[in-house]
């Protein structure tokens, strides 16, 4: 239900070329559920120089999304916060709210921060630019 973006995939995505025959991202796809088709989407979860692609449903709560992220980063959901704005830590997303209620769109980037050890404070949002993630001195188009 996730993958991380390699430097090669980041370069290809920045240039608009397919990165490989198996794309790490896809359009929303319907999935059979109890009430019919449930749209699947992925969101990009960014922290420092890491990007995770996490599949979710609009009806998932932020708490459920944090649970999926926990399986990737091995950090308790209580020790993390998500922000819809990757530039500002003004409003953390509430665990009980659904992605749909918060207006989270497919392919949207969310910022992830962790609690600082031994405190009740959280680290600031720190996300490397796409050009910095490309590496090798290449620049995004």
N, C-alpha and C positions, 0 to 999 in steps of 0.2 A: 503494500500500500504506500510505499514511498521510494524515492531514489534521491541521490544527491547529484548535483550538477558538476560534471567534470570540466576541466579547463577546455577540452576539445569541444564538448557540448555547448559550453558558454560561448566560445568563439563562433561556432556554427550558428547558434541561435541569434547572436548579435548581428551576424551577417545576413540572416534570413534564410540560410541554407538548412536543410534537414541535417541533424547531427549524425544520424545512423538509421538503419532500417527499423530500429526499435526506439522510437521517441520516448524520452522520459516524461513527456507531458502530452496530454490529449484533451480533446474537447469533451465537454460534459456528455456522458453516455447514460442512457436510461438503464436502470437495473430493475428487474422484477421484484416487487415487494408485495406486502399484504394488500395495499390499496391500488395496485397497478404499478406503472413505471415510476421509479424514483430517480430524479436526475442526480448523477454523480458528477463531481467536479474535483479539481485539485486546487489547492492553495499553495502558494510558495511561502514557506516559513523561513525567515532570514535572521541570522545572528552572526555578527562579526563577518567573517569571510566564508560562512557556510550557508548554503541554500538547500532546504529540504522540500520535496514535493510530497504533499500529503493529500490523499484522496479523502473526500468528505461528502456528506449530503447536506443540503441547505438546512435540513431539520436537526442536524447535529448541534449539540450545545458546545460552547467554548470549552467547558470542562471535558467533554468527550474528545474534542480535538486535542486538548492537552494530554489526555490519556494516550492517544495515538503517538504524540510527540515523545512521551515518556518512553515508549518502546524503542525509539530511535536514539535518544540522547541519554537515557538512563538517569534522568532527574525527575524527582517527584513533581506532579502537577502543582502542589502547594508551594513549590520553590520556583515557579515560573509565572511570568505574565506575558500576555499577548496584546499587541496594539495593532489596530487597523491602519494607523498612520506610521509609516516607517521612519518619519523624521521627528516626531514629537511624542513624548511620554505623558501627555496631558491627561489622557483617558484610557485606562486599562480596560480591556474587554471583560465583562462580568461572566463568570463561569456558567451561570444559569441561562444566559441569553443564547438563542440559536443564531447560527451564522446568517440565516435568512433575515431574522429580526434586525441584525446589525448591518444588513446590506452588503455582506461579503459576497463578492462576485467571483466566478470561475477565474483562475489564474491570478487572483489578487495576491499581492505580497503583504504578509503580516510580519511584524517585528516581534522577536522573542528575546526576553531578558530573563536572567536568573537572579535569585536572591543572593546577596552578598553573604559569605560565610560569617556566622557569629553576630549577625545584625538582623534587623527587620527591614532594612533597605534593599532596594533592587539596583542592579547595575544600570547605567544609562544605555539608551539605544545606541548601538554601535554596529553599523552595517557598512562593509566595504562597498565602494562603487562597483558597478558592473565592469568598468574598465580595469579596476584593480584586481577583480576576480579572474579576468582573462589571463593575466600573467604574461610573461615573455615580452613585456613592453608593447603589446598590441593594444590598439584602441578600439572601443566599440564604435560601430557605424552610427 
